[in-house]
Amino acid sequence: MTKARIIYTLILAAVLSVYVAVYQFYFKGKLEVYRQDVQLKDTMERSYEDLKTTFMGVKPEVIVREWRSQVQPWSDTVLTRAKYFNYGDWFTPFETIPVQNAGILRFTFDEMVNRMIDDLYKRVGERMGRYDLFPADIQEQLRIPTLNELAGVDVTQDEVKEYLARLNFGIRLCNLLLDAKASSISQVSIWPVRKEKDLLDYQTAGMSFTIAMKDLVNLFEDKLHTSDRYFSIDALKITYPYVGYNFDPQLNVEMLLTQAAFSGMPEPKPSEAGGPPAAPGSPEARAGGQPSARDEFGRSMNRPPRPQPKAPGFFGKAWKLFKRYVLYSN
């Protein structure tokens, strides 16, 4: 190999190295940014066409303003009518329990339960005159655990509050029947709370009792129908097998009574169209140095993050020196 060929080979290798270095450290990053810009352009063009189709040539802010002017009265109406849906004082909140220790908490809970049930039985004696006309296992029917059932269980404050609230609700049901002059009560059971449409919580209770016809009508009309709270009789069964008896009939009644309580307005999702803009300083507001822009489908239209430049290596430093002292000087 002659000296000229060696020099030619070295020059060719240097030119190829320079070409690879220029592509790797300059054009590759530019092409990636250009590709992202093309994707952003296509996304914005599709969003623009969707907006023209959705808003039919009307300015979006005008339609959004009209939507909000219709939503606000609806929200105010919902909140106004929500006052009718409440449990009253039937679910009495027990905010504080005297003790914190789990072992002592069981005994405190048992004392509170016994005191509430004793007060109920005193009222039964005053209204009915006899205790055998009322269920002796009312605590079991209301699914309130006894002290023996809690033995060895680390009961929490929240569980105790839930048990006491359910017991208070059951006692209110019994008092409703006692005030309605029910002649006997055989069963009271409380169903789990169910939620529908994220607005209302429904609490249903089943009751079995005997009552005179006129008192049953008064219960429906005076206690339930004209109440300032929501009551619904979901199921009703009335029987009276002693049709030949010559006295005021005591009807056997089985019914499902439901109450509803407003649980609050559902929170709007930030990604929904027409939602509130991103708060200043939030990650969405910082993206791209501007608030988060979204199309009508909730998709972000911010510019994708540009690739961060890497620290130059040996070839990168050599290329910078080559540009500064060879290309620029010429």
Disulfide bonds with the S-S distance in Angstrom:
none
